[in-house]
Amino acid sequence: MKSQEKLFSRKSAPARSARMVEAIYGCKWSLTVYQLLANGINRPGEMVRSVEGLSTKVLNECLRKNVQFGILEKRTFNEIPPRVEYETTAFGKKFLRIVDELEALQEEIDEDVLN
């Protein structure tokens, strides 16, 4: 018997984007940060004051991770006192559309469970 040629190879999750999604959902504050940015709150001090339970240390770690992934951009102004602002990059806007789709999918799943 002649062996049949394989038509498909094993498909794996895209390494970097899968890691990004895992890291963002693993950080309990990232989604909150995106919500703050969408509402015009882009300075770290204001972010900490706007969310109960959010510390400066945890926020800075979260922001750093998002900057490393290219989701957010840090803008530093040469002023006294120093001023730092964060904004969503063009890539970040694409990524956040995917996050929004995941949230919509979860809502559908939750509705199906209730019905």
Biopython code that builds the backbone (N, CA, C, O; Angstrom):
import numpy as np
from Bio.PDB.StructureBuilder import StructureBuilder

atoms = [
    (1, "MET", "N", (0.826, -1.179, 0.000)),
    (1, "MET", "CA", (0.000, 0.000, 0.000)),
    (1, "MET", "C", (0.876, 1.250, 0.000)),
    (1, "MET", "O", (1.836, 1.358, 0.763)),
    (2, "LYS", "N", (0.537, 2.149, -0.838)),
    (2, "LYS", "CA", (1.296, 3.398, -0.931)),
    (2, "LYS", "C", (0.761, 4.387, 0.106)),
    (2, "LYS", "O", (-0.449, 4.577, 0.225)),
    (3, "SER", "N", (1.677, 5.017, 0.858)),
    (3, "SER", "CA", (1.212, 5.981, 1.868)),
    (3, "SER", "C", (0.739, 7.252, 1.176)),
    (3, "SER", "O", (1.305, 7.707, 0.181)),
    (4, "GLN", "N", (-0.288, 7.784, 1.730)),
    (4, "GLN", "CA", (-0.886, 8.984, 1.150)),
    (4, "GLN", "C", (-0.102, 10.202, 1.612)),
    (4, "GLN", "O", (0.301, 10.288, 2.772)),
    (5, "GLU", "N", (0.111, 11.137, 0.703)),
    (5, "GLU", "CA", (0.842, 12.362, 1.043)),
    (5, "GLU", "C", (-0.001, 13.237, 1.958)),
    (5, "GLU", "O", (-1.202, 13.410, 1.749)),
    (6, "LYS", "N", (0.639, 13.774, 2.952)),
    (6, "LYS", "CA", (-0.059, 14.639, 3.913)),
    (6, "LYS", "C", (-0.397, 15.970, 3.244)),
    (6, "LYS", "O", (0.437, 16.569, 2.566)),
    (7, "LEU", "N", (-1.627, 16.417, 3.447)),
    (7, "LEU", "CA", (-2.068, 17.671, 2.847)),
    (7, "LEU", "C", (-1.894, 18.860, 3.789)),
    (7, "LEU", "O", (-1.786, 20.004, 3.348)),
    (8, "PHE", "N", (-1.869, 18.577, 5.084)),
    (8, "PHE", "CA", (-1.789, 19.649, 6.065)),
    (8, "PHE", "C", (-0.673, 19.366, 7.057)),
    (8, "PHE", "O", (-0.383, 18.214, 7.379)),
    (9, "SER", "N", (-0.073, 20.405, 7.520)),
    (9, "SER", "CA", (0.914, 20.265, 8.591)),
    (9, "SER", "C", (0.285, 20.777, 9.884)),
    (9, "SER", "O", (-0.739, 21.460, 9.862)),
    (10, "ARG", "N", (0.898, 20.444, 10.986)),
    (10, "ARG", "CA", (0.390, 20.865, 12.292)),
    (10, "ARG", "C", (0.376, 22.380, 12.373)),
    (10, "ARG", "O", (1.359, 23.036, 12.029)),
    (11, "LYS", "N", (-0.727, 22.930, 12.824)),
    (11, "LYS", "CA", (-0.868, 24.380, 12.953)),
    (11, "LYS", "C", (-0.670, 24.766, 14.412)),
    (11, "LYS", "O", (-1.272, 24.169, 15.305)),
    (12, "SER", "N", (0.162, 25.753, 14.649)),
    (12, "SER", "CA", (0.424, 26.253, 16.002)),
    (12, "SER", "C", (-0.078, 27.677, 16.128)),
    (12, "SER", "O", (-0.222, 28.393, 15.138)),
    (13, "ALA", "N", (-0.340, 28.071, 17.350)),
    (13, "ALA", "CA", (-0.739, 29.458, 17.607)),
    (13, "ALA", "C", (0.429, 30.376, 17.277)),
    (13, "ALA", "O", (1.582, 30.019, 17.521)),
    (14, "PRO", "N", (0.148, 31.550, 16.729)),
    (14, "PRO", "CA", (1.226, 32.506, 16.469)),
    (14, "PRO", "C", (1.902, 32.872, 17.785)),
    (14, "PRO", "O", (1.254, 33.371, 18.705)),
    (15, "ALA", "N", (3.185, 32.626, 17.869)),
    (15, "ALA", "CA", (3.901, 32.730, 19.144)),
    (15, "ALA", "C", (3.798, 34.108, 19.798)),
    (15, "ALA", "O", (3.419, 34.205, 20.965)),
    (16, "ARG", "N", (4.121, 35.143, 19.085)),
    (16, "ARG", "CA", (4.165, 36.457, 19.716)),
    (16, "ARG", "C", (2.770, 36.988, 20.051)),
    (16, "ARG", "O", (2.548, 37.480, 21.158)),
    (17, "SER", "N", (1.837, 36.896, 19.116)),
    (17, "SER", "CA", (0.510, 37.444, 19.388)),
    (17, "SER", "C", (-0.208, 36.639, 20.469)),
    (17, "SER", "O", (-0.935, 37.207, 21.283)),
    (18, "ALA", "N", (-0.008, 35.325, 20.482)),
    (18, "ALA", "CA", (-0.622, 34.509, 21.540)),
    (18, "ALA", "C", (-0.043, 34.888, 22.900)),
    (18, "ALA", "O", (-0.772, 34.962, 23.889)),
    (19, "ARG", "N", (1.255, 35.126, 22.949)),
    (19, "ARG", "CA", (1.901, 35.539, 24.200)),
    (19, "ARG", "C", (1.385, 36.907, 24.650)),
    (19, "ARG", "O", (1.193, 37.149, 25.841)),
    (20, "MET", "N", (1.166, 37.795, 23.679)),
    (20, "MET", "CA", (0.647, 39.124, 24.012)),
    (20, "MET", "C", (-0.742, 39.022, 24.621)),
    (20, "MET", "O", (-1.015, 39.631, 25.655)),
    (21, "VAL", "N", (-1.622, 38.254, 23.987)),
    (21, "VAL", "CA", (-2.985, 38.112, 24.503)),
    (21, "VAL", "C", (-2.949, 37.504, 25.899)),
    (21, "VAL", "O", (-3.654, 37.960, 26.799)),
    (22, "GLU", "N", (-2.136, 36.486, 26.077)),
    (22, "GLU", "CA", (-2.011, 35.844, 27.387)),
    (22, "GLU", "C", (-1.498, 36.829, 28.439)),
    (22, "GLU", "O", (-2.016, 36.869, 29.555)),
    (23, "ALA", "N", (-0.496, 37.612, 28.091)),
    (23, "ALA", "CA", (0.068, 38.576, 29.046)),
    (23, "ALA", "C", (-0.922, 39.686, 29.378)),
    (23, "ALA", "O", (-1.009, 40.116, 30.528)),
    (24, "ILE", "N", (-1.661, 40.147, 28.387)),
    (24, "ILE", "CA", (-2.620, 41.228, 28.618)),
    (24, "ILE", "C", (-3.764, 40.740, 29.498)),
    (24, "ILE", "O", (-4.153, 41.422, 30.446)),
    (25, "TYR", "N", (-4.303, 39.567, 29.191)),
    (25, "TYR", "CA", (-5.380, 39.037, 30.025)),
    (25, "TYR", "C", (-4.860, 38.572, 31.373)),
    (25, "TYR", "O", (-5.611, 38.532, 32.347)),
    (26, "GLY", "N", (-3.588, 38.221, 31.441)),
    (26, "GLY", "CA", (-2.984, 37.818, 32.715)),
    (26, "GLY", "C", (-2.745, 39.004, 33.638)),
    (26, "GLY", "O", (-2.676, 38.844, 34.856)),
    (27, "CYS", "N", (-2.620, 40.184, 33.064)),
    (27, "CYS", "CA", (-2.450, 41.410, 33.853)),
    (27, "CYS", "C", (-3.839, 41.962, 34.135)),
    (27, "CYS", "O", (-4.540, 42.399, 33.222)),
    (28, "LYS", "N", (-4.224, 41.941, 35.380)),
    (28, "LYS", "CA", (-5.605, 42.337, 35.683)),
    (28, "LYS", "C", (-5.872, 43.822, 35.467)),
    (28, "LYS", "O", (-7.026, 44.247, 35.528)),
    (29, "TRP", "N", (-4.828, 44.627, 35.214)),
    (29, "TRP", "CA", (-5.025, 46.063, 35.062)),
    (29, "TRP", "C", (-4.966, 46.560, 33.619)),
    (29, "TRP", "O", (-5.377, 47.690, 33.355)),
    (30, "SER", "N", (-4.471, 45.758, 32.677)),
    (30, "SER", "CA", (-4.319, 46.235, 31.297)),
    (30, "SER", "C", (-5.639, 46.696, 30.692)),
    (30, "SER", "O", (-5.702, 47.764, 30.083)),
    (31, "LEU", "N", (-6.679, 45.910, 30.852)),
    (31, "LEU", "CA", (-7.968, 46.297, 30.266)),
    (31, "LEU", "C", (-8.490, 47.590, 30.888)),
    (31, "LEU", "O", (-9.125, 48.401, 30.212)),
    (32, "THR", "N", (-8.221, 47.774, 32.170)),
    (32, "THR", "CA", (-8.608, 49.014, 32.848)),
    (32, "THR", "C", (-7.820, 50.194, 32.289)),
    (32, "THR", "O", (-8.376, 51.276, 32.094)),
    (33, "VAL", "N", (-6.533, 49.993, 32.031)),
    (33, "VAL", "CA", (-5.703, 51.051, 31.449)),
    (33, "VAL", "C", (-6.246, 51.449, 30.082)),
    (33, "VAL", "O", (-6.300, 52.638, 29.766)),
    (34, "TYR", "N", (-6.649, 50.476, 29.266)),
    (34, "TYR", "CA", (-7.198, 50.799, 27.947)),
    (34, "TYR", "C", (-8.479, 51.612, 28.088)),
    (34, "TYR", "O", (-8.734, 52.531, 27.309)),
    (35, "GLN", "N", (-9.274, 51.267, 29.083)),
    (35, "GLN", "CA", (-10.515, 52.001, 29.335)),
    (35, "GLN", "C", (-10.202, 53.445, 29.745)),
    (35, "GLN", "O", (-10.865, 54.378, 29.294)),
    (36, "LEU", "N", (-9.207, 53.619, 30.585)),
    (36, "LEU", "CA", (-8.804, 54.971, 31.001)),
    (36, "LEU", "C", (-8.338, 55.789, 29.801)),
    (36, "LEU", "O", (-8.741, 56.939, 29.632)),
    (37, "LEU", "N", (-7.486, 55.188, 28.969)),
    (37, "LEU", "CA", (-6.984, 55.898, 27.790)),
    (37, "LEU", "C", (-8.129, 56.275, 26.849)),
    (37, "LEU", "O", (-8.132, 57.369, 26.285)),
    (38, "ALA", "N", (-9.085, 55.389, 26.680)),
    (38, "ALA", "CA", (-10.236, 55.671, 25.813)),
    (38, "ALA", "C", (-11.056, 56.839, 26.345)),
    (38, "ALA", "O", (-11.760, 57.508, 25.588)),
    (39, "ASN", "N", (-10.960, 57.083, 27.657)),
    (39, "ASN", "CA", (-11.695, 58.186, 28.279)),
    (39, "ASN", "C", (-10.821, 59.418, 28.503)),
    (39, "ASN", "O", (-11.190, 60.313, 29.263)),
    (40, "GLY", "N", (-9.669, 59.462, 27.847)),
    (40, "GLY", "CA", (-8.819, 60.649, 27.883)),
    (40, "GLY", "C", (-7.913, 60.765, 29.092)),
    (40, "GLY", "O", (-7.281, 61.803, 29.287)),
    (41, "ILE", "N", (-7.832, 59.729, 29.905)),
    (41, "ILE", "CA", (-6.939, 59.750, 31.071)),
    (41, "ILE", "C", (-5.655, 59.066, 30.648)),
    (41, "ILE", "O", (-5.606, 57.841, 30.541)),
    (42, "ASN", "N", (-4.588, 59.870, 30.401)),
    (42, "ASN", "CA", (-3.366, 59.307, 29.839)),
    (42, "ASN", "C", (-2.107, 59.550, 30.670)),
    (42, "ASN", "O", (-1.010, 59.183, 30.248)),
    (43, "ARG", "N", (-2.250, 60.158, 31.835)),
    (43, "ARG", "CA", (-1.095, 60.397, 32.702)),
    (43, "ARG", "C", (-1.154, 59.423, 33.876)),
    (43, "ARG", "O", (-2.216, 59.227, 34.466)),
    (44, "PRO", "N", (-0.015, 58.810, 34.219)),
    (44, "PRO", "CA", (-0.001, 57.777, 35.265)),
    (44, "PRO", "C", (-0.589, 58.210, 36.605)),
    (44, "PRO", "O", (-1.335, 57.450, 37.221)),
    (45, "GLY", "N", (-0.271, 59.397, 37.058)),
    (45, "GLY", "CA", (-0.801, 59.862, 38.334)),
    (45, "GLY", "C", (-2.313, 59.947, 38.332)),
    (45, "GLY", "O", (-2.970, 59.580, 39.306)),
    (46, "GLU", "N", (-2.854, 60.429, 37.240)),
    (46, "GLU", "CA", (-4.309, 60.529, 37.118)),
    (46, "GLU", "C", (-4.942, 59.142, 37.035)),
    (46, "GLU", "O", (-6.041, 58.921, 37.544)),
    (47, "MET", "N", (-4.236, 58.205, 36.383)),
    (47, "MET", "CA", (-4.742, 56.831, 36.302)),
    (47, "MET", "C", (-4.864, 56.221, 37.704)),
    (47, "MET", "O", (-5.884, 55.623, 38.045)),
    (48, "VAL", "N", (-3.806, 56.381, 38.509)),
    (48, "VAL", "CA", (-3.807, 55.825, 39.866)),
    (48, "VAL", "C", (-4.926, 56.452, 40.697)),
    (48, "VAL", "O", (-5.600, 55.758, 41.458)),
    (49, "ARG", "N", (-5.122, 57.755, 40.555)),
    (49, "ARG", "CA", (-6.173, 58.432, 41.315)),
    (49, "ARG", "C", (-7.578, 58.040, 40.840)),
    (49, "ARG", "O", (-8.541, 58.164, 41.597)),
    (50, "SER", "N", (-7.701, 57.572, 39.605)),
    (50, "SER", "CA", (-9.015, 57.268, 39.026)),
    (50, "SER", "C", (-9.517, 55.858, 39.312)),
    (50, "SER", "O", (-10.702, 55.576, 39.137)),
    (51, "VAL", "N", (-8.623, 54.967, 39.751)),
    (51, "VAL", "CA", (-9.002, 53.564, 39.924)),
    (51, "VAL", "C", (-8.655, 53.100, 41.334)),
    (51, "VAL", "O", (-7.495, 53.129, 41.744)),
    (52, "GLU", "N", (-9.665, 52.678, 42.059)),
    (52, "GLU", "CA", (-9.454, 52.177, 43.409)),
    (52, "GLU", "C", (-8.654, 50.874, 43.353)),
    (52, "GLU", "O", (-8.974, 49.976, 42.574)),
    (53, "GLY", "N", (-7.614, 50.777, 44.182)),
    (53, "GLY", "CA", (-6.816, 49.562, 44.277)),
    (53, "GLY", "C", (-5.630, 49.504, 43.338)),
    (53, "GLY", "O", (-4.836, 48.566, 43.419)),
    (54, "LEU", "N", (-5.483, 50.462, 42.460)),
    (54, "LEU", "CA", (-4.367, 50.489, 41.515)),
    (54, "LEU", "C", (-3.205, 51.257, 42.127)),
    (54, "LEU", "O", (-3.343, 52.430, 42.474)),
    (55, "SER", "N", (-2.061, 50.594, 42.259)),
    (55, "SER", "CA", (-0.881, 51.250, 42.829)),
    (55, "SER", "C", (0.035, 51.734, 41.704)),
    (55, "SER", "O", (-0.041, 51.253, 40.574)),
    (56, "THR", "N", (0.889, 52.682, 42.028)),
    (56, "THR", "CA", (1.839, 53.221, 41.059)),
    (56, "THR", "C", (2.777, 52.135, 40.558)),
    (56, "THR", "O", (3.061, 52.066, 39.362)),
    (57, "LYS", "N", (3.257, 51.290, 41.453)),
    (57, "LYS", "CA", (4.191, 50.228, 41.082)),
    (57, "LYS", "C", (3.557, 49.264, 40.071)),
    (57, "LYS", "O", (4.165, 48.944, 39.049)),
    (58, "VAL", "N", (2.356, 48.810, 40.356)),
    (58, "VAL", "CA", (1.670, 47.866, 39.468)),
    (58, "VAL", "C", (1.328, 48.543, 38.142)),
    (58, "VAL", "O", (1.469, 47.932, 37.083)),
    (59, "LEU", "N", (0.884, 49.788, 38.189)),
    (59, "LEU", "CA", (0.569, 50.510, 36.963)),
    (59, "LEU", "C", (1.807, 50.642, 36.084)),
    (59, "LEU", "O", (1.742, 50.395, 34.880)),
    (60, "ASN", "N", (2.932, 51.028, 36.677)),
    (60, "ASN", "CA", (4.158, 51.197, 35.890)),
    (60, "ASN", "C", (4.584, 49.890, 35.229)),
    (60, "ASN", "O", (5.044, 49.890, 34.087)),
    (61, "GLU", "N", (4.434, 48.785, 35.939)),
    (61, "GLU", "CA", (4.763, 47.473, 35.366)),
    (61, "GLU", "C", (3.834, 47.154, 34.185)),
    (61, "GLU", "O", (4.277, 46.668, 33.144)),
    (62, "CYS", "N", (2.567, 47.430, 34.366)),
    (62, "CYS", "CA", (1.567, 47.197, 33.321)),
    (62, "CYS", "C", (1.858, 48.078, 32.096)),
    (62, "CYS", "O", (1.831, 47.595, 30.964)),
    (63, "LEU", "N", (2.129, 49.346, 32.321)),
    (63, "LEU", "CA", (2.423, 50.266, 31.221)),
    (63, "LEU", "C", (3.694, 49.846, 30.485)),
    (63, "LEU", "O", (3.745, 49.880, 29.256)),
    (64, "ARG", "N", (4.716, 49.452, 31.239)),
    (64, "ARG", "CA", (5.986, 49.028, 30.642)),
    (64, "ARG", "C", (5.768, 47.827, 29.720)),
    (64, "ARG", "O", (6.302, 47.785, 28.612)),
    (65, "LYS", "N", (4.985, 46.856, 30.181)),
    (65, "LYS", "CA", (4.698, 45.660, 29.391)),
    (65, "LYS", "C", (3.963, 46.035, 28.101)),
    (65, "LYS", "O", (4.266, 45.496, 27.036)),
    (66, "ASN", "N", (3.012, 46.943, 28.191)),
    (66, "ASN", "CA", (2.252, 47.361, 27.013)),
    (66, "ASN", "C", (3.114, 48.151, 26.029)),
    (66, "ASN", "O", (2.916, 48.062, 24.818)),
    (67, "VAL", "N", (4.062, 48.918, 26.545)),
    (67, "VAL", "CA", (4.993, 49.643, 25.678)),
    (67, "VAL", "C", (5.913, 48.643, 24.971)),
    (67, "VAL", "O", (6.179, 48.786, 23.777)),
    (68, "GLN", "N", (6.398, 47.637, 25.696)),
    (68, "GLN", "CA", (7.271, 46.629, 25.092)),
    (68, "GLN", "C", (6.576, 45.877, 23.969)),
    (68, "GLN", "O", (7.198, 45.559, 22.955)),
    (69, "PHE", "N", (5.295, 45.591, 24.140)),
    (69, "PHE", "CA", (4.536, 44.904, 23.094)),
    (69, "PHE", "C", (4.208, 45.828, 21.923)),
    (69, "PHE", "O", (3.819, 45.349, 20.857)),
    (70, "GLY", "N", (4.355, 47.128, 22.099)),
    (70, "GLY", "CA", (4.031, 48.077, 21.037)),
    (70, "GLY", "C", (2.570, 48.486, 21.020)),
    (70, "GLY", "O", (2.103, 49.090, 20.054)),
    (71, "ILE", "N", (1.842, 48.161, 22.089)),
    (71, "ILE", "CA", (0.425, 48.518, 22.177)),
    (71, "ILE", "C", (0.269, 49.981, 22.586)),
    (71, "ILE", "O", (-0.598, 50.693, 22.080)),
    (72, "LEU", "N", (1.118, 50.409, 23.503)),
    (72, "LEU", "CA", (1.108, 51.792, 23.971)),
    (72, "LEU", "C", (2.436, 52.454, 23.661)),
    (72, "LEU", "O", (3.461, 51.791, 23.501)),
    (73, "GLU", "N", (2.394, 53.781, 23.580)),
    (73, "GLU", "CA", (3.593, 54.582, 23.380)),
    (73, "GLU", "C", (3.720, 55.542, 24.557)),
    (73, "GLU", "O", (2.745, 56.168, 24.974)),
    (74, "LYS", "N", (4.918, 55.644, 25.076)),
    (74, "LYS", "CA", (5.199, 56.555, 26.188)),
    (74, "LYS", "C", (5.779, 57.840, 25.606)),
    (74, "LYS", "O", (6.748, 57.817, 24.847)),
    (75, "ARG", "N", (5.168, 58.956, 25.978)),
    (75, "ARG", "CA", (5.673, 60.267, 25.552)),
    (75, "ARG", "C", (6.168, 61.005, 26.783)),
    (75, "ARG", "O", (5.412, 61.231, 27.728)),
    (76, "THR", "N", (7.438, 61.378, 26.767)),
    (76, "THR", "CA", (8.047, 62.108, 27.872)),
    (76, "THR", "C", (8.295, 63.539, 27.423)),
    (76, "THR", "O", (8.883, 63.783, 26.370)),
    (77, "PHE", "N", (7.837, 64.475, 28.236)),
    (77, "PHE", "CA", (7.993, 65.891, 27.916)),
    (77, "PHE", "C", (9.133, 66.461, 28.749)),
    (77, "PHE", "O", (9.258, 66.159, 29.936)),
    (78, "ASN", "N", (9.951, 67.276, 28.130)),
    (78, "ASN", "CA", (11.103, 67.872, 28.800)),
    (78, "ASN", "C", (10.646, 69.121, 29.557)),
    (78, "ASN", "O", (10.863, 70.254, 29.127)),
    (79, "GLU", "N", (10.006, 68.868, 30.701)),
    (79, "GLU", "CA", (9.457, 69.946, 31.521)),
    (79, "GLU", "C", (9.835, 69.714, 32.978)),
    (79, "GLU", "O", (10.229, 68.615, 33.369)),
    (80, "ILE", "N", (9.708, 70.751, 33.756)),
    (80, "ILE", "CA", (9.890, 70.656, 35.202)),
    (80, "ILE", "C", (8.569, 71.055, 35.831)),
    (80, "ILE", "O", (8.147, 72.188, 35.600)),
    (81, "PRO", "N", (7.888, 70.242, 36.594)),
    (81, "PRO", "CA", (8.209, 68.834, 36.864)),
    (81, "PRO", "C", (7.996, 67.985, 35.612)),
    (81, "PRO", "O", (7.244, 68.371, 34.717)),
    (82, "PRO", "N", (8.661, 66.819, 35.551)),
    (82, "PRO", "CA", (8.545, 65.959, 34.366)),
    (82, "PRO", "C", (7.101, 65.524, 34.129)),
    (82, "PRO", "O", (6.335, 65.306, 35.067)),
    (83, "ARG", "N", (6.756, 65.406, 32.860)),
    (83, "ARG", "CA", (5.402, 64.982, 32.500)),
    (83, "ARG", "C", (5.513, 63.804, 31.539)),
    (83, "ARG", "O", (6.282, 63.836, 30.579)),
    (84, "VAL", "N", (4.730, 62.765, 31.816)),
    (84, "VAL", "CA", (4.697, 61.572, 30.979)),
    (84, "VAL", "C", (3.246, 61.289, 30.615)),
    (84, "VAL", "O", (2.350, 61.382, 31.454)),
    (85, "GLU", "N", (3.033, 60.945, 29.356)),
    (85, "GLU", "CA", (1.700, 60.566, 28.892)),
    (85, "GLU", "C", (1.812, 59.296, 28.063)),
    (85, "GLU", "O", (2.849, 59.020, 27.460)),
    (86, "TYR", "N", (0.737, 58.534, 28.043)),
    (86, "TYR", "CA", (0.683, 57.307, 27.257)),
    (86, "TYR", "C", (-0.437, 57.426, 26.242)),
    (86, "TYR", "O", (-1.467, 58.050, 26.498)),
    (87, "GLU", "N", (-0.218, 56.814, 25.080)),
    (87, "GLU", "CA", (-1.259, 56.775, 24.073)),
    (87, "GLU", "C", (-1.178, 55.444, 23.342)),
    (87, "GLU", "O", (-0.141, 54.780, 23.324)),
    (88, "THR", "N", (-2.285, 55.081, 22.749)),
    (88, "THR", "CA", (-2.368, 53.836, 22.006)),
    (88, "THR", "C", (-1.718, 54.025, 20.647)),
    (88, "THR", "O", (-1.982, 55.013, 19.961)),
    (89, "THR", "N", (-0.864, 53.078, 20.252)),
    (89, "THR", "CA", (-0.215, 53.123, 18.942)),
    (89, "THR", "C", (-1.191, 52.645, 17.867)),
    (89, "THR", "O", (-2.271, 52.142, 18.176)),
    (90, "ALA", "N", (-0.800, 52.805, 16.606)),
    (90, "ALA", "CA", (-1.628, 52.293, 15.502)),
    (90, "ALA", "C", (-1.770, 50.776, 15.635)),
    (90, "ALA", "O", (-2.858, 50.233, 15.449)),
    (91, "PHE", "N", (-0.674, 50.098, 15.956)),
    (91, "PHE", "CA", (-0.737, 48.657, 16.190)),
    (91, "PHE", "C", (-1.649, 48.352, 17.377)),
    (91, "PHE", "O", (-2.434, 47.405, 17.334)),
    (92, "GLY", "N", (-1.543, 49.158, 18.438)),
    (92, "GLY", "CA", (-2.366, 48.960, 19.627)),
    (92, "GLY", "C", (-3.850, 49.057, 19.315)),
    (92, "GLY", "O", (-4.654, 48.315, 19.878)),
    (93, "LYS", "N", (-4.215, 49.962, 18.428)),
    (93, "LYS", "CA", (-5.631, 50.092, 18.041)),
    (93, "LYS", "C", (-6.118, 48.821, 17.344)),
    (93, "LYS", "O", (-7.246, 48.385, 17.571)),
    (94, "LYS", "N", (-5.275, 48.226, 16.499)),
    (94, "LYS", "CA", (-5.629, 46.955, 15.861)),
    (94, "LYS", "C", (-5.759, 45.863, 16.915)),
    (94, "LYS", "O", (-6.709, 45.081, 16.897)),
    (95, "PHE", "N", (-4.803, 45.815, 17.829)),
    (95, "PHE", "CA", (-4.812, 44.804, 18.884)),
    (95, "PHE", "C", (-6.054, 44.954, 19.762)),
    (95, "PHE", "O", (-6.669, 43.956, 20.138)),
    (96, "LEU", "N", (-6.422, 46.175, 20.085)),
    (96, "LEU", "CA", (-7.583, 46.401, 20.945)),
    (96, "LEU", "C", (-8.889, 46.016, 20.250)),
    (96, "LEU", "O", (-9.857, 45.652, 20.918)),
    (97, "ARG", "N", (-8.930, 46.092, 18.939)),
    (97, "ARG", "CA", (-10.114, 45.598, 18.221)),
    (97, "ARG", "C", (-10.265, 44.095, 18.442)),
    (97, "ARG", "O", (-11.381, 43.596, 18.590)),
    (98, "ILE", "N", (-9.158, 43.384, 18.465)),
    (98, "ILE", "CA", (-9.194, 41.941, 18.730)),
    (98, "ILE", "C", (-9.644, 41.681, 20.160)),
    (98, "ILE", "O", (-10.445, 40.779, 20.404)),
    (99, "VAL", "N", (-9.141, 42.459, 21.101)),
    (99, "VAL", "CA", (-9.563, 42.327, 22.499)),
    (99, "VAL", "C", (-11.069, 42.583, 22.614)),
    (99, "VAL", "O", (-11.769, 41.871, 23.335)),
    (100, "ASP", "N", (-11.557, 43.587, 21.912)),
    (100, "ASP", "CA", (-13.003, 43.874, 21.918)),
    (100, "ASP", "C", (-13.794, 42.691, 21.364)),
    (100, "ASP", "O", (-14.855, 42.355, 21.890)),
    (101, "GLU", "N", (-13.290, 42.064, 20.317)),
    (101, "GLU", "CA", (-13.963, 40.894, 19.738)),
    (101, "GLU", "C", (-13.980, 39.733, 20.730)),
    (101, "GLU", "O", (-14.973, 39.012, 20.823)),
    (102, "LEU", "N", (-12.882, 39.548, 21.474)),
    (102, "LEU", "CA", (-12.847, 38.497, 22.495)),
    (102, "LEU", "C", (-13.880, 38.767, 23.586)),
    (102, "LEU", "O", (-14.530, 37.842, 24.072)),
    (103, "GLU", "N", (-14.028, 40.028, 23.966)),
    (103, "GLU", "CA", (-15.034, 40.383, 24.967)),
    (103, "GLU", "C", (-16.445, 40.120, 24.442)),
    (103, "GLU", "O", (-17.302, 39.631, 25.177)),
    (104, "ALA", "N", (-16.686, 40.445, 23.167)),
    (104, "ALA", "CA", (-17.995, 40.191, 22.568)),
    (104, "ALA", "C", (-18.266, 38.687, 22.508)),
    (104, "ALA", "O", (-19.388, 38.245, 22.754)),
    (105, "LEU", "N", (-17.249, 37.914, 22.185)),
    (105, "LEU", "CA", (-17.398, 36.457, 22.164)),
    (105, "LEU", "C", (-17.747, 35.938, 23.552)),
    (105, "LEU", "O", (-18.603, 35.064, 23.693)),
    (106, "GLN", "N", (-17.089, 36.472, 24.575)),
    (106, "GLN", "CA", (-17.386, 36.045, 25.944)),
    (106, "GLN", "C", (-18.826, 36.386, 26.326)),
    (106, "GLN", "O", (-19.490, 35.600, 27.002)),
    (107, "GLU", "N", (-19.304, 37.540, 25.903)),
    (107, "GLU", "CA", (-20.695, 37.912, 26.177)),
    (107, "GLU", "C", (-21.662, 36.927, 25.524)),
    (107, "GLU", "O", (-22.673, 36.553, 26.119)),
    (108, "GLU", "N", (-21.346, 36.505, 24.287)),
    (108, "GLU", "CA", (-22.187, 35.507, 23.618)),
    (108, "GLU", "C", (-22.180, 34.186, 24.380)),
    (108, "GLU", "O", (-23.221, 33.552, 24.558)),
    (109, "ILE", "N", (-20.997, 33.783, 24.825)),
    (109, "ILE", "CA", (-20.886, 32.544, 25.603)),
    (109, "ILE", "C", (-21.700, 32.638, 26.879)),
    (109, "ILE", "O", (-22.416, 31.704, 27.240)),
    (110, "ASP", "N", (-21.585, 33.781, 27.567)),
    (110, "ASP", "CA", (-22.336, 33.973, 28.813)),
    (110, "ASP", "C", (-23.838, 33.928, 28.559)),
    (110, "ASP", "O", (-24.577, 33.350, 29.355)),
    (111, "GLU", "N", (-24.305, 34.532, 27.459)),
    (111, "GLU", "CA", (-25.739, 34.513, 27.131)),
    (111, "GLU", "C", (-26.214, 33.092, 26.862)),
    (111, "GLU", "O", (-27.303, 32.706, 27.287)),
    (112, "ASP", "N", (-25.389, 32.307, 26.151)),
    (112, "ASP", "CA", (-25.759, 30.930, 25.848)),
    (112, "ASP", "C", (-25.858, 30.093, 27.121)),
    (112, "ASP", "O", (-26.713, 29.213, 27.221)),
    (113, "VAL", "N", (-24.999, 30.358, 28.078)),
    (113, "VAL", "CA", (-25.009, 29.622, 29.341)),
    (113, "VAL", "C", (-26.285, 29.960, 30.131)),
    (113, "VAL", "O", (-26.863, 29.087, 30.779)),
    (114, "LEU", "N", (-26.717, 31.215, 30.074)),
    (114, "LEU", "CA", (-27.908, 31.635, 30.809)),
    (114, "LEU", "C", (-29.193, 31.123, 30.173)),
    (114, "LEU", "O", (-30.194, 30.933, 30.864)),
    (115, "ASN", "N", (-29.174, 30.901, 28.886)),
    (115, "ASN", "CA", (-30.407, 30.460, 28.185)),
    (115, "ASN", "C", (-30.554, 28.985, 28.161)),
    (115, "ASN", "O", (-31.530, 28.471, 27.613)),
]
sb = StructureBuilder()
sb.init_structure("model")
sb.init_model(0)
sb.init_chain("A")
sb.init_seg("    ")
for serial, (resi, resn, name, xyz) in enumerate(atoms, 1):
    if name == "N":
        sb.init_residue(resn, " ", resi, " ")
    sb.init_atom(name, np.array(xyz, "f"), 0.0, 1.0, " ", f" {name:<3s}", serial, name[0])
structure = sb.get_structure()
